[in-house]
Amino acid sequence: MKTQDKKVAAKALTVIANHALSVAANSRCMVFFHQPKQPDEVKKFRRF
């Protein structure tokens, strides 16, 4: 892979990971309404 392709792939993975983290920070676990404690680093990705 060329460095340009690597940068594009890394950027795409970063966007996907940030979106997945944001979704996880804004949702609750539906299994018996159990919500594990979130680290402080994840809490800053919340939207509200």
C-alpha positions in Angstrom: 0.0 0.0 0.0 1.1 3.5 -0.7 1.3 6.0 2.2 -1.7 7.8 0.7 -3.8 4.7 0.9 -2.7 4.0 4.4 -3.7 7.4 5.5 -7.1 7.1 3.9 -7.6 3.7 5.6 -6.5 5.0 8.9 -8.8 8.0 8.7 -11.8 5.7 7.8 -11.1 3.4 10.7 -10.8 6.4 13.0 -14.2 7.7 11.9 -15.8 4.3 12.3 -14.3 3.8 15.8 -15.4 7.2 16.9 -19.0 6.6 15.7 -19.1 3.2 17.4 -17.8 4.7 20.6 -20.4 7.5 20.5 -23.2 5.0 20.0 -22.0 2.9 22.8 -21.7 5.9 25.1 -25.3 7.0 24.4 -27.0 3.6 24.7 -27.8 1.3 27.6 -27.5 -2.5 27.8 -30.9 -4.1 27.2 -30.1 -7.3 29.1 -32.0 -7.0 32.4 -31.3 -3.2 32.2 -27.7 -3.7 33.4 -25.5 -0.8 32.7 -21.8 -1.4 33.4 -19.8 1.6 34.7 -18.3 3.6 31.9 -14.8 5.1 32.1 -14.4 8.8 32.2 -12.8 8.9 28.8 -16.0 7.4 27.2 -18.3 9.8 29.0 -16.9 12.7 27.1 -18.3 11.2 23.8 -21.9 11.5 25.1 -24.1 13.8 23.1 -26.3 15.2 25.8 
